[in-house]
Amino acid sequence: MLNITAYCIYLLLTYTITVHVGWSFYKNGRIYILEELHDEALTDHINRLLLTGYYLLNLGYAALMLKNWEEITTLVQWITSITTIVGRILIGLGLMHYLNMMGIYLLRKYNYFS
């Protein structure tokens, strides 16, 4: 029973965090991408592509994390399991965001879009 409640809380937290952060990046990141690319149409296409890829990758990764979850028998294991796996998701979200922005910066720096 503890596993099922842990799964539900984990999936709810992961989904909420992923969608909220992804939507924030989508809305606020457009300005940064536009500054780097100087092309509104290309910026909008890249921004939508980044959002879709972000959702697919993160929600897929979150679903795969359920496969590695071990049997939970105590409340301490329950709390530890949820916080550890949600923490891994948060680290992955941060790394993906910075890698995407660094990639756009490097493409612009080396005049790939010019």
ABEGO torsion letter per residue (X at the ends): XAAAAAAAAAAAAAAAAAAAAAAAAAAAAAAAAAAAAGBAAAAAAAAAAAAAAAAAAAAAAAAAAAAABBBBABAAAAAAAAAAAAAAAAAAAAAAAAAAAAAAAAAAAAGAAX
